[in-house]
C-alpha cells in the first residue's frame, strides 16, 4: 500500500500479549446442556492495559504504607468473591471496561462458549476428551480474536499467558496452538510455549490480567446461566447488575458500533455449535457459531426462573 506521494506505507505491527482462563461444566438451567467457556483478554502492547488495571486496582495510590493499600491488594476470583474489598476492585475494573473513553483502545476480550452436549464425541480423543476439545477450541479462539480485533494488520504475539490448570500437564496444549497458528497470514509468535500463571499478582503483576479475565468470564457466564444463591452471592449480583447492560447489548445485538460502550469488534462473545450434527451431515459445513443467547440472570431477576439454592 502506498501513500499520496507514492511512498510505500508500512504500518507498524501490533504486538500483543494474550491472557486466558476457562470455566468448565456450566449447566444451562433452561435445557440442562453442559457448557465449557474459554475467555481471552488481549493486550495491545502499543496501548498497554496492564498498568491501567493496576492503577484501577489501587485507585492510583501505589504507596504501600497507605491505609488502603492492603485493602486493594486482594486476589480477586469471581467464584470466591467473599468480601467488599474484592468486590470493589472488580467493580472498578468493570467501570473501566464500561467507559470507552478509558478502555476503547486498550481492552479487548473474547469469550467462546462451547456446548459440550452438542459436540460429536467421535471427533475427539476418548482417552483425554476434555483436553482434546480444549486444545482445538482454544486455538480457534486465539485465531478468531486476533483476526476480529486487528483485521488486516500484522500481529506479533509476544506471549500467551494461561491460568494454571490441568492443561499445563497435557503433552500438546503448551505448544500445539502456537505451532498450528504460526503459518497464519499476518500472525507471528515470539514465544514457543504458553506460560502458566496463577492468580496471585503479588508473585507476578501480570496475574492482574489473569484475574481480570477470570472476572469478565465469570460475570458473563453468571449472567448467561444465572447466579447460584449463597451467603456471598450478593457481591456477584451487584457486579452482574453493573455489567448486565453491556452483555445484553452484545448477545442481543441491540447497539450499533458507534454508540455508548463502543464494544464492536472489541468485546465479543460467541457460542458453538448451533445444533448437534453427526459425521457426514451436510449441516456440519454451515457456520455453527452464533452470538444471541437468552440470559437466565434476567429471568431470575424478573421472577420467571427461581434462584438456585
Beta strands, then each sheet from edge to edge (+ up, - down):
strand 1: 14-27
strand 2: 34-44
strand 3: 108-115
strand 4: 155-163
strand 5: 187-189
strand 6: 195-197
strand 7: 267-272
strand 8: 289-290
sheet 1: 5+ 4+ 1+ 2- 3+ 7+ 8-
sheet 2: 5+ 4+ 6+
end
